[in-house]
């Protein structure tokens, strides 16, 4: 019979091959196939515990096989989950229960538990949430209303006096550059605008703060005259600057979607000659209302009809009586009460409305509608499992944009180099790029697409599936080793748990780990009855706990353990204590390499 040290080395020299041999055992192979074929059908805790074969497999994977009979106990742990530090599983000293509940987290993930993957369900739910946050963010109606007003009216401004004469436009324009029209003297604003920026000594250029110079550069009437407000710097850049200053991060629909909706509107709006026509075409109505910050899917048809029929000519009309002026803006454009069947031939409908929609969509002010979210989500789920690397994700712009939007990050402004570094660094290292960022959205992104930890499996991994099978195989490997030598099982167990050990109390809380440390230190089993604090103090004096995180030092520690265990529990009467200590098992007699080669011949 092989001694403890050699048996342990035979297994750990190539752990993957050792596990492969376990997988090939007929009983293990059958049970694993049954588990993987059926675990995804489990939708509740009751489903789980009622399937004895599945439940026992899972319990064994987490080293809880002896507790598989205690189903009421486990149901309580599963129901309370692990989100609450005071949950049943978290309060148990044995952390295997919390690990089990975390893998089968019905409390958090419900019916999706056995198929849940962060890159799938979490990202799609985050995307929908981001859209909802954008649509309900405090003050958003104000920003929508102001942007709509600006986009509709700025082209009519032909001079400095025109701009100064419309306080609403002036306030919006200055806010885009971080300036407050309410606190800046009108004479100062006018002097800045009239001075332009061509002359280095102009009033705007002479100010140390360049905010005024940027504002005047956009509204440079001195250089561009009455064509000033027709330029992209005014028509497009100002609304973007305004929204950036508002601090809103909203989900933006794709350019293709915006174009498609705008094209449909342009092709069909002229056919609308009445309120009934508009109400009958939900796509047109959604477009029209969205342009003025209204969501047709949440407004009742009766409310919409009442507003449109009332018009805006009467100060007491339903739309005018609302404090929120979005309905009044919408009805002003679609004023069937005043213009009848000629309503949709007017510029307010033909030109202004699509311009507002296009601008606000590009800013994220118009939230993607339910159909858009459904379409993008369907595409995402159909393709994300094909993503096997960071390069794959970044190469598919549609997936990439969806993912970043789900975490409140703007694909148009985020540096791709930064995103690549965030994903490459993962989250396991406290000093990774994601963990060091102030904005925790980056860490959330890296946790969902954890290529650093899971590699190609990042977008498909589910703790209830392959990770549980992997744990089952390792558990079975250790149990098989223990049938012939408990010392080998203890060494394998310690090797597996070592990276998670952060204090000596972790060791003392686990009888198997504590047994290994006592054996290495030559302490009798009776030492386990001593005061816990004194045990921890002695361990700390004799050993450096950080060595367990160093593979080389851990290897030396377990070499000493297997040797000491062999002294106390010789596998052969011919093996004496002295021979174990001084026989130099790696070089004397039959070498470990030769022994391994011989061992392989048996399989």
N, C-alpha and C positions, 0 to 999 in steps of 0.2 A: 504493500500500500504506500502511495506517495505521501511524503510528509506535508505538513500544513503550508509551509512556505512554497514548496514546489507546486502544490495543487493550486494555490492562489495565483502564482505566476503563470501557470498554464492557461488559466482563465483570462487573466487581465492582459496578457501579452497581446492578444487580439480579441478584445471584448466583443466586437461585432460578429466575428466568426463563432464565438461561444454562444451568443444569442441566436445566431442562425441555426445552430444545432438544436437549441431549445424550440425554436419555431417549427422545426421539422418533426418534432415528436407528434405522433398521430392525435393524441388527446388534445394537446395544445393547439394544433392546427385546426381541428374540428371546432373547438370552443371559440377560437379567434374568428374563424369564418362566420360562425353563427352570430357572434357579437357585432361584427362590422355590418353584416346583412340586416340586423334588426335594431341596432341602437338608434338609428335615425328615425325610426318609427315611433319612438318614445316621445310623447308630447306632454307628459305630466309626471309628477312624483308617484301617483298611483300606478300609472303604466310601468314605471321603473321598478318599483318594489314588488309588483305582482308577477313580473317575469323573473322568476327565481334564478334562471340560468344567466341572464344578463346582469342581474344585481350582484350575484356572487362573483362573477368575473370582474366587475368594476371594483367591488370591495377588495378582492385579492390584489388588484393592481395597485391599490394604495396601502397595502399591508394591513388591511382591516378584515381579512377573511374570517378570523375568529369571532367577529362581531356581526357577521352576515345574518345571524338569527334574530338580532335585536332590531327588527324593522321599525317598530314604534319609535325607538330611540333615534334612528337615522332619519325617519320622516320628520321628526321635530327639528333636527339639524338642517335638513334640506329646506323646510318651509321658512325658517328664519334667515337663511342665506348667510352671507359674510360681509354685507355692506355695513352693517351696524357692528361696531367694536364689541358691543355687549350681547351680540347674538349667541345662541347656544353653542354653535361650533367654535366661535372665537374665544369663548370663555373656558373651553376645555383645555386642560394642560397639554394633552396629546394633540399636536398640530396636524396630525394626519387627517383628522376629521375636517378641519378647515380646508385643507388641500382638496379633499374629496368633494366637499360642498362647493368649493370654488370651480372645480371642473364640471360639476353637474349643478349649475347655478340656476335652478328653476325660479328661485325667488326674484332674480334680476332679469332673466331672459325668457321666462315663460315657456310657451310651446316651441320656441326656437332653440332651446337649450342645446339639444343634441346636434344641431346643425349650425349653431352660432359661430360666426367668424367676424372679427372686428372690421376687416376690409370689406365685408359684405353687408351684414345687417346694420352694424354700427354706422358705417359711412352713409348708407342710404337714409337712415333715420336722422342723422345729423344734417344731411342735405335738406330734407323736408323741414327740419327745425329751423335751419338758417333762413329759409324762405319765410317761415312764419314769423321769426324774429324781425326780419326786415319789414314785413307788412304791418307789424304792430308796434314797431319801435316808437317810443315817446317822441312826439314832435314830427314824425314823418309826414303826416298830412300837410303840415306847414311847409316843409321843404318841397313837397310835391307841388303844392299850390304856387309857391314862389318861383319854382323852376318853370312851371307851365306858363306863368305870367311873363317871365323873362324871355323864354323861347318864342312866345307868340308876339311880343311887342318890341324886342330889341332892334329888329331890322327897320323899324319905323323911325329910329333915332338917327338924325342926320347931322347933329352938331352938339357942341358942348352944352349949349343952352337947352337943347332937347333933353339931354341926359340929366342935367341939373334940374329940369322941370318935372321929372318923374321920380319922386323920392323912392318909390318902390324898386324901380330899376336900378337907381343909383346905389341903394342899400345893398341890393343883391350883387351888383358888379364889384363894389368895394370889398364886400365880405369874402369874395373869391380870392382876394389878395391879402386877407388878414387885416383889413381896415374897417373901422366902424364909422359909418356915415353919421351916426347920431352924435358922436363926440368930436368929429372933425369939423372945423368952421367951414361954411359953404364957400367963403372967399378963398380959403386955402385950397380947397378941392378944385375950384375953378382955375386958380392960378397955376396949379400943377398941370391940369389938362391943357390949358392954353399954351403952356411953355414947352410941351412935348418932351422928347428925349433925344432928339438929334444933336442938340447943343449940349456939350459936356457941362456947361455952366447953367443949364436950365434948373428951375426950382426943384424938380423931382430928382435930378441927377446929383444935386448938391447935398441931398440928405444922406446921412450915414446909413439909415435904415432904407433898404432898397425895395421895400414893399410898395411905396408910391411909384417908384420908377417902373416896376413891373406892371402896375395898374395902368399907368399912362402909356406904356409901350403897347398894351392891348387896345386901349381907347385913344389912339394917337391921331386925334382929329387934325393936329397941326401938320401931319404928314399925309394922311389919307383922305381928309375932308369928309364929304358925305358918303363915302364908300367904307368908312371905318368899321361900321357895325356889320358889314357883309362878310368880313374876313373870318376865317376859322378860329383865330385867336379870340374873337368875341363870341361867335356863335357856338363853338364847341368847347374850347379850352376853359372859358369862364364857368359854365355849369359844372365841369369836372372839378375845377378848383373850389367851387362853392361846396360841393358835396364832400370833398376831401377835408375841407375846413370844418364841416359839420360832424366829422368823426364817425360817419356811418360806414359800415362794411356790409354791403348787401349782395345777395346772389344775383348775378347778371345772366339773363338768358343769352344763348348763343346768337351770333350775328346772323346766321342762317335762319334761325327761328324768327328773329325780328323782321328780317327782310320778307320772309314768307307771309307773316301776318300783315305787314304793310302793303305787300303786293295784292293780297286778297282784298284788303280794305279799298285800295285804289280801284280795283277792277269791279267792285260791287256796290260801293256806297252811293253812286249816282242812281241806282235802281230803287233806292229807298225814298219813298214819297210821303210817308206818314209814320206816326209813332208805331202803329201796328207792324209796318214793314220792318222797322228797326228792332222791335221786340221779338219778331219772328226769327231773325237771324242772330243766333247767340254769339257767333264768332265776331260779327260786326259790332254787336252791342258790347261785348267784352272789350274789344279794341277801343271803341269810342269812350267807354267809361274809364278804362284804365288810363287813358291819356290825361284824364283829369283827377287821377288818384282814387278812383272808385272801383270796387271789386264787384262785378256783376254776379258772381257766384254766391256772394254773401248778402246782397241786397234783395229784398223781395220784389217780385215783378210789380206788385201793386204800388210799392213805394216809388219805383222807377217811373211808372206810368203817371202817378200823381204829380211828380216833380216836372215831368215833361209837359203834361197838359196845362200846368199852372203857368208856364213861361217865366219871364223875369221882368216884364213891363210893369206889373203891379208890385210895389214895394212889399205888399203883404202876401205875395205868392208863396207857396210852400218852400220853394228853393231859397227865396230871399230871406225867409224868416229863420233859416238855420244859421247858427253861429259859424259853423264850418262851411266855408264858401266853395268847397269843391263841387257841390251839386249846382250851385249858381253858375259856376264856370262851365260846367257840362251843359246845362240847359241854355246858357247864352249861345253856345255854339250850335246846339241842336234845338233851335227855338221854333219848333213847329207851330206853337201858339201864335207867333207873329208872322212867320214866313210860309207856312203851309207846305205845299208840295215843292216849293222852290228852296226849301231849307238846305238840302244837301248839295245844292249847286254853288253855294257861297264859299268864299275863301276860308272862312273859319272852319268849315267842315272838310273841304277838299285839300287845303294846304296846311293850315295851322294844326289841326288835330293829328295827322300822321307825323308832322314834324315833332310835335310834343311827345308822341308815343315813342318815336325812334330815339330821341334824345334821352328821355327818362328811362327807357329800357336799358340803354347803354350805360346809364349811371346806376342801374339797379333799383331805381325808384319805382319801376313797375315790376312787381313780383311775378315770376313765371307762374302761369296758371296751372291748374291741376293736370291738364292734358300734357303740358310740357314736362312737368315733373315726372309724370308716369312714363312718358316716352324716354326721357333721359335715364331714369332709374332702370327701366327695362334693358336699355342698351348697356348700361353699366354692369348690371348683374349677369348679363349674357356674355360679357367679355372680360370682366375683372379676374375670373379664375384662370384665364390664359396668361395673366401677368405673372412672370416668374422672376423678375428682376427690376431694379430701379430703372434700367434702360427701357424695359418694356413699358413701364408706366409713363415715362416721360416722352416716349415715342408716339403715344396715342393721345393727341391733344384733347379729344372729347372726354376720355377717362380722366386725364390729368386735371382739366378744368373742373370737372365734377367733384373730384376728390378735394382739391384746394378750396372750392366753394363750400364744401361740407364742413370745413374747419374755419370758416370765416376769413380765409386768405384769398386775396384777389390775384387770380392767375395772370392778369395783365400787368401787374406791378411787382409781383414777387420775383426775385432773382432765381433763375433755374439752378445756378451754381449753389446758392444757399439751400434750396430745397433738396438738391442731391446730397449735400453734406449732412443735412438734417436726417435724411433717410438712411444714409450710409452709417451714421454714428449710432443709430438706435437709441434705446433708453436705459440699457442696463448699466452703463457707465455714468456716474453722477456728473462727470465732466464732459459728457457728449454735447454736441452742438445744440441738440433739441433741449436738453435739460438746462443748459446755461442761458437759453433765451428767456427774456422777461415775459414775452407773450407765450402762454402755455399751449396755444393752439398748435405750435410746432411739435411739442412733445406728444400731443394727442394724435397728430398726423403720423409721427414715427411709431407710436404704439400700435396704430391700426395697420400700418404697412411696415411690419417689423422684419424687414429682410435681414437685418443684422443678426437677429436671433434665429429666425426660422428659414432663411434662405428661400428656395423656390416654393416652399409650402406656405409662405406668408399669407397669401390670399385665400388659402383653403383650409388652414389648420383649425381644428376645433378640439378643445381639451377632452371632450367626451368621446372622440373617435381615436385617431392614431396615437396621440400622446398617452391615452389610457392603455392602449394596446402595448405601447413601448414600455410603460411602467409594469404591465402584467408580465411581459417577457423578462424584464430585469428581476422582478420579484420571484418568478419561477426559477430563473437561473440561480438566484441566491438560495432558494429552498432546496433545489436539487443538490447544490454543493453541500448544504447543511446535512443532507441525508448520510453523507459519508464523513463529513468533518465540519463540526459547528464553528471551528476557528476560521475556516475559509468563508463561511457564511457571514460571520461577524466582520471579517476584513472587507468583504465585498460591500456589506451594508455601510460600514464606516466610510469607505471610499465614495459611495453614492451620496451620503449625507454631508460629507465634509464641507463642500462649498456653502452650505446653508448655516454652518455653525458660526455664530457671532459672539457667543459668551459661554463661559463654563457652565452656566445654569442651563443652557441648551443641552449640554452634554449630560448633566445630572438629571435632567427631566426625562432622558431616554435611557432605559436600563441597558440596552445593547451598547450604545455609545460609551456609557460610563464604564461598562465591563471591559471594553477595549483599552480605555485609558488606564484603568487600574492594573490591567495585565502588563502594559508597557512599563508602568512605574513599579511593578513588583509588589503591589498592594493586595492584601487579602480581601476576599469577598466581604468579610465582616466590616471593612472600612466603609461600606455603603450605608451602614447604620449610624455613622458619625454625623455630627451637625453639618447641615448642607453648606453653610457659609464657610466652615472650616475645610470641607472637601474642596470647594471652589478655590479657596485661598492656596491650598497645597498644590492643586493642579496648576494654578497660575505661577507659582514659584518654580515648578519643575519644567513646564512646557510653555512654548510661545504659541498662542492660539492662532496667530496669523499664519503659521506654517501650514495650516490645513488648507489654505488658499493657494499654496505653492505646490504644483504637481510633483516637483522633484523632492521637496521636503516631506510631502505627504507620503510619497513612495518609500522613503527611508523610515518614516514612522511606522508604516504598515509592515515593512520588512522586519522591523524589531518586534512588532506585535506577533506576527506569524511565528517568528523564532521563539519568543517567550511562551506563546501558547503551546508550541510543540514540546517545550521543556515540561510544562505543567500537564500536558495531555498527549504523551507520546503516541504516535500512530503505530509504532512497532516497538516491541520489547528490545530489539537490537539497536534502537536509536536511543542513546543515553543523553542526559542533560548536557554533558560536556561536549558530545559530538555535535549537538545542535548549535552550541555556541561557537565552536571552533572549526567545524567541518567546512566552512566557506562554501555553502551550497551552490553558488554560482560557478565555481571553477573546479571543485574537487569531485572525483568519481565521475558518474555519468553526468554530462553537462545538462543544464536546463534546456538548451536548444535541442539536444539529441532526444531528451525526454519528451519534449513537445512533439518532435517529429514522430516518435514512436506512438505517442498518444493519438495523433491524427490518423494513424493507420487503423484505429478501432472504429472509425466512423465512415 
